[in-house]
């Protein structure tokens, strides 16, 4: 099965290059932030090696440590979508979007999350949700 390519490369760079304080919207680096960064880097390494189960486990740990960090939820959504766990991927992206909109990170991250969520909806045949024209 061909893996769907979502906008992950940009978020990989953002996760690595941003100052640690911005990842969790705090100025001071804490032990938790350092651990989240370590888990994120390990998760991307597993993802790069196509170890999706390992990457998902690491990103889940990151979301547990930093539930208010939109990038951790975004990263988890990437892996879950590639695994074909579309409902779980949609949940992760839905959690990431409001958090990303509040974080001091490039707006492209938010648009990537919205785009990826629409792709997941499309794969689920939730066409009205994917188009943003959901009717009540």
Backbone as CSV, one residue per row, in Angstrom:
resi,resn,N_x,N_y,N_z,CA_x,CA_y,CA_z,C_x,C_y,C_z
1,UNK,0.847,-1.170,0.000,0.000,0.000,0.000,0.897,1.238,0.000
2,UNK,0.629,2.134,-0.885,1.404,3.376,-0.954,1.042,4.262,0.232
3,UNK,2.066,4.774,0.871,1.831,5.663,2.001,1.401,7.029,1.501
4,UNK,0.410,7.582,2.151,-0.023,8.939,1.834,1.029,9.884,2.381
5,UNK,1.396,10.825,1.590,2.381,11.812,2.037,1.658,13.062,2.498
6,UNK,1.785,13.333,3.741,1.212,14.525,4.321,2.330,15.545,4.485
7,UNK,1.972,16.712,4.891,2.952,17.785,5.049,3.720,17.569,6.339
8,UNK,4.701,16.673,6.282,5.427,16.332,7.494,6.829,16.909,7.525
9,UNK,7.463,17.087,6.374,8.841,17.542,6.377,8.958,18.904,7.038
10,UNK,8.040,19.804,6.730,8.076,21.128,7.327,7.971,21.044,8.842
11,UNK,7.057,20.213,9.356,6.885,20.106,10.794,8.083,19.445,11.448
12,UNK,8.745,18.553,10.742,9.974,17.974,11.272,10.986,19.085,11.504
13,UNK,11.158,19.946,10.518,12.101,21.052,10.662,11.684,21.996,11.771
14,UNK,10.395,22.308,11.839,9.906,23.203,12.888,10.164,22.587,14.258
15,UNK,9.902,21.297,14.406,10.076,20.640,15.691,11.529,20.644,16.133
16,UNK,12.436,20.554,15.181,13.854,20.490,15.520,14.460,21.877,15.681
17,UNK,14.104,22.811,14.806,14.779,24.091,14.749,14.228,25.164,15.670
18,UNK,12.958,25.080,16.043,12.402,26.106,16.916,13.051,26.043,18.286
19,UNK,13.218,27.171,18.923,13.714,27.150,20.306,12.769,26.335,21.178
20,UNK,13.288,25.594,22.129,12.447,24.719,22.945,11.288,25.431,23.615
21,UNK,11.470,26.674,24.003,10.408,27.399,24.688,9.178,27.596,23.839
22,UNK,9.343,27.650,22.513,8.190,27.855,21.644,7.384,26.587,21.443
23,UNK,7.998,25.441,21.617,7.267,24.199,21.404,6.105,24.066,22.376
24,UNK,6.259,24.582,23.568,5.196,24.477,24.551,4.730,25.853,25.000
25,UNK,5.064,26.872,24.236,4.621,28.243,24.490,5.066,28.750,25.861
26,UNK,6.285,28.388,26.242,6.878,28.892,27.476,8.263,29.411,27.156
27,UNK,8.724,30.373,27.929,10.041,30.939,27.687,11.141,30.095,28.307
28,UNK,10.856,29.405,29.380,11.889,28.672,30.089,11.828,27.188,29.725
29,UNK,13.001,26.622,29.442,13.078,25.202,29.103,12.964,24.394,30.387
30,UNK,12.087,23.412,30.352,11.903,22.546,31.514,12.338,21.140,31.151
31,UNK,12.413,20.290,32.164,12.765,18.891,31.924,11.721,18.232,31.027
32,UNK,10.459,18.601,31.202,9.392,18.040,30.374,9.586,18.429,28.916
33,UNK,9.913,19.693,28.673,10.123,20.142,27.297,11.287,19.398,26.654
34,UNK,12.342,19.220,27.416,13.502,18.496,26.903,13.113,17.065,26.557
35,UNK,12.314,16.448,27.408,11.868,15.080,27.149,10.953,15.026,25.927
36,UNK,10.074,16.009,25.760,9.191,16.060,24.594,10.029,16.195,23.321
37,UNK,11.027,17.052,23.359,11.903,17.198,22.181,12.619,15.887,21.870
38,UNK,13.110,15.216,22.904,13.801,13.944,22.697,12.852,12.914,22.089
39,UNK,11.642,12.824,22.624,10.653,11.889,22.084,10.301,12.233,20.635
40,UNK,10.194,13.526,20.339,9.877,13.966,18.981,10.981,13.557,18.010
41,UNK,12.216,13.804,18.381,13.333,13.427,17.503,13.406,11.917,17.309
42,UNK,13.210,11.162,18.383,13.205,9.706,18.273,12.027,9.232,17.422
43,UNK,10.883,9.877,17.597,9.716,9.525,16.797,9.949,9.759,15.317
44,UNK,10.561,10.904,14.966,10.856,11.161,13.562,11.884,10.188,13.006
45,UNK,12.823,9.768,13.825,13.807,8.774,13.379,13.114,7.442,13.084
46,UNK,12.199,7.042,13.954,11.431,5.813,13.707,10.551,5.961,12.462
47,UNK,9.945,7.133,12.319,9.097,7.401,11.154,9.915,7.314,9.872
48,UNK,11.103,7.894,9.901,11.987,7.872,8.735,12.364,6.441,8.355
49,UNK,12.498,5.584,9.357,12.853,4.179,9.126,11.619,3.311,8.870
50,UNK,10.463,3.949,8.736,9.190,3.271,8.457,8.736,2.379,9.619
51,UNK,9.197,2.672,10.823,8.721,1.987,12.027,7.564,2.813,12.572
52,UNK,6.406,2.637,11.963,5.257,3.468,12.311,4.720,3.179,13.707
53,UNK,4.752,1.926,14.115,4.294,1.585,15.472,5.179,2.254,16.509
54,UNK,6.499,2.173,16.310,7.428,2.800,17.246,7.270,4.307,17.268
55,UNK,7.107,4.908,16.092,6.927,6.365,16.003,5.641,6.777,16.707
56,UNK,4.569,6.036,16.480,3.290,6.369,17.119,3.402,6.294,18.636
57,UNK,4.087,5.282,19.140,4.243,5.142,20.592,5.005,6.335,21.179
58,UNK,6.058,6.763,20.493,6.840,7.903,20.972,6.036,9.201,20.911
59,UNK,5.296,9.402,19.818,4.488,10.613,19.712,3.340,10.609,20.719
60,UNK,2.805,9.429,21.032,1.758,9.352,22.068,2.325,9.768,23.428
61,UNK,3.542,9.320,23.704,4.196,9.727,24.959,4.359,11.247,24.996
62,UNK,4.736,11.828,23.855,4.916,13.284,23.794,3.594,14.006,24.052
63,UNK,2.493,13.478,23.505,1.193,14.132,23.745,0.770,13.994,25.197
64,UNK,1.171,12.922,25.848,0.860,12.750,27.267,1.619,13.769,28.108
65,UNK,2.888,13.992,27.754,3.717,14.949,28.494,3.355,16.404,28.187
66,UNK,2.934,16.644,26.945,2.641,18.019,26.512,1.296,18.070,25.789
67,UNK,0.198,17.863,26.512,-1.113,17.817,25.855,-1.547,19.140,25.233
68,UNK,-0.912,20.242,25.593,-1.283,21.546,25.026,-0.367,21.961,23.884
69,UNK,0.482,21.052,23.423,1.404,21.341,22.326,0.805,20.804,21.027
70,UNK,0.404,21.710,20.156,-0.222,21.314,18.898,0.673,20.496,17.985
71,UNK,1.981,20.753,18.029,2.896,19.990,17.165,2.952,18.519,17.551
72,UNK,2.850,18.213,18.843,2.893,16.810,19.240,1.666,16.069,18.704
73,UNK,0.509,16.737,18.751,-0.706,16.113,18.203,-0.616,15.994,16.683
74,UNK,-0.062,17.005,16.038,0.117,16.961,14.589,1.001,15.779,14.197
75,UNK,2.123,15.623,14.891,3.042,14.530,14.586,2.370,13.171,14.755
76,UNK,1.596,13.030,15.818,0.861,11.785,16.030,-0.122,11.553,14.885
77,UNK,-0.809,12.593,14.448,-1.738,12.462,13.325,-1.058,11.984,12.056
78,UNK,0.167,12.475,11.801,0.908,12.039,10.613,1.099,10.531,10.595
79,UNK,1.559,10.011,11.716,1.853,8.583,11.794,0.575,7.758,11.715
80,UNK,-0.437,8.191,12.442,-1.691,7.436,12.432,-2.313,7.411,11.036
81,UNK,-2.225,8.512,10.303,-2.755,8.541,8.933,-1.979,7.569,8.049
82,UNK,-0.665,7.544,8.194,0.137,6.613,7.399,-0.155,5.161,7.759
83,UNK,-0.566,4.919,8.996,-0.927,3.566,9.413,-2.327,3.185,8.940
84,UNK,-3.069,4.138,8.418,-4.440,3.867,7.998,-5.432,3.942,9.145
85,UNK,-5.002,4.427,10.302,-5.887,4.597,11.456,-6.524,5.976,11.349
86,UNK,-7.455,6.073,10.415,-7.977,7.376,10.022,-8.796,8.067,11.102
87,UNK,-9.595,7.329,11.840,-10.391,7.960,12.900,-9.477,8.545,13.972
88,UNK,-8.442,7.785,14.335,-7.493,8.275,15.334,-6.683,9.450,14.787
89,UNK,-6.320,9.393,13.505,-5.587,10.501,12.878,-6.447,11.765,12.878
90,UNK,-7.717,11.618,12.531,-8.624,12.776,12.535,-8.722,13.372,13.936
91,UNK,-8.823,12.524,14.950,-8.880,13.016,16.326,-7.621,13.807,16.679
92,UNK,-6.458,13.277,16.298,-5.194,13.959,16.606,-5.119,15.310,15.891
93,UNK,-5.491,15.337,14.615,-5.466,16.610,13.879,-6.484,17.598,14.457
94,UNK,-7.666,17.093,14.833,-8.679,17.975,15.412,-8.203,18.584,16.726
95,UNK,-7.406,17.832,17.483,-6.828,18.379,18.713,-5.715,19.370,18.403
96,UNK,-4.963,19.113,17.331,-3.809,19.969,17.028,-4.217,21.353,16.532
97,UNK,-5.301,21.443,15.781,-5.653,22.707,15.107,-5.911,23.858,16.078
98,UNK,-6.762,23.705,17.088,-6.949,24.850,17.998,-5.686,25.178,18.800
99,UNK,-4.893,24.152,19.108,-3.655,24.391,19.847,-2.632,25.125,18.989
100,UNK,-2.500,24.701,17.732,-1.555,25.365,16.829,-1.946,26.821,16.598
101,UNK,-3.250,27.091,16.553,-3.691,28.465,16.306,-3.320,29.394,17.466
102,UNK,-3.107,28.832,18.657,-2.747,29.634,19.827,-1.234,29.719,20.036
103,UNK,-0.473,28.826,19.402,0.966,28.787,19.613,1.683,29.792,18.722
104,UNK,2.824,30.226,19.182,3.639,31.189,18.456,4.564,30.457,17.487
105,UNK,3.964,29.835,16.473,4.731,29.123,15.452,4.227,29.569,14.084
106,UNK,4.962,29.264,13.024,4.521,29.704,11.692,3.117,29.210,11.359
107,UNK,2.331,30.076,10.729,0.944,29.741,10.366,0.872,28.601,9.355
108,UNK,1.976,28.351,8.645,1.993,27.238,7.708,1.729,25.915,8.428
109,UNK,2.169,25.794,9.680,1.905,24.590,10.465,0.413,24.375,10.639
110,UNK,-0.299,25.442,10.930,-1.747,25.357,11.092,-2.413,24.970,9.780
111,UNK,-1.983,25.579,8.678,-2.592,25.241,7.387,-2.278,23.801,6.996
112,UNK,-1.091,23.295,7.339,-0.767,21.893,7.069,-1.674,20.963,7.863
113,UNK,-1.934,21.307,9.112,-2.820,20.484,9.931,-4.227,20.461,9.348
114,UNK,-4.712,21.618,8.919,-6.053,21.682,8.307,-6.097,20.872,7.009
115,UNK,-5.058,20.998,6.201,-4.985,20.245,4.954,-4.956,18.741,5.221
116,UNK,-4.139,18.322,6.172,-4.040,16.901,6.473,-5.352,16.351,7.025
117,UNK,-6.043,17.146,7.842,-7.337,16.716,8.350,-8.323,16.545,7.197
118,UNK,-8.312,17.472,6.254,-9.199,17.346,5.084,-8.870,16.092,4.280
119,UNK,-7.571,15.766,4.152,-7.182,14.540,3.435,-7.681,13.291,4.160
120,UNK,-7.598,13.299,5.463,-8.107,12.167,6.238,-9.610,12.046,6.059
121,UNK,-10.333,13.168,6.163,-11.778,13.147,5.929,-12.098,12.605,4.535
122,UNK,-11.329,13.016,3.554,-11.553,12.553,2.179,-11.372,11.036,2.099
123,UNK,-10.307,10.538,2.724,-10.066,9.083,2.713,-11.170,8.325,3.438
124,UNK,-11.820,8.992,4.404,-12.937,8.386,5.123,-14.258,8.566,4.378
125,UNK,-14.196,9.209,3.226,-15.380,9.525,2.426,-16.322,10.476,3.165
126,UNK,-15.754,11.317,3.994,-16.502,12.369,4.689,-16.316,13.644,3.867
127,UNK,-16.911,13.645,2.682,-16.644,14.688,1.704,-17.099,16.074,2.155
128,UNK,-18.227,16.155,2.836,-18.673,17.472,3.301,-17.712,18.033,4.342
129,UNK,-17.221,17.161,5.233,-16.244,17.618,6.221,-14.949,18.030,5.526
130,UNK,-14.522,17.249,4.541,-13.274,17.542,3.835,-13.348,18.861,3.085
131,UNK,-14.511,19.189,2.552,-14.644,20.418,1.788,-14.871,21.632,2.675
132,UNK,-15.174,21.386,3.946,-15.452,22.497,4.846,-16.858,23.035,4.688
133,UNK,-17.690,22.324,3.931,-19.061,22.787,3.675,-20.065,21.852,4.319
134,UNK,-19.815,21.454,5.542,-20.727,20.561,6.242,-22.079,21.227,6.437
135,UNK,-23.126,20.514,6.044,-24.480,21.045,6.170,-25.132,20.456,7.409
136,UNK,-25.921,21.268,8.093,-26.588,20.758,9.296,-27.964,20.253,9.000
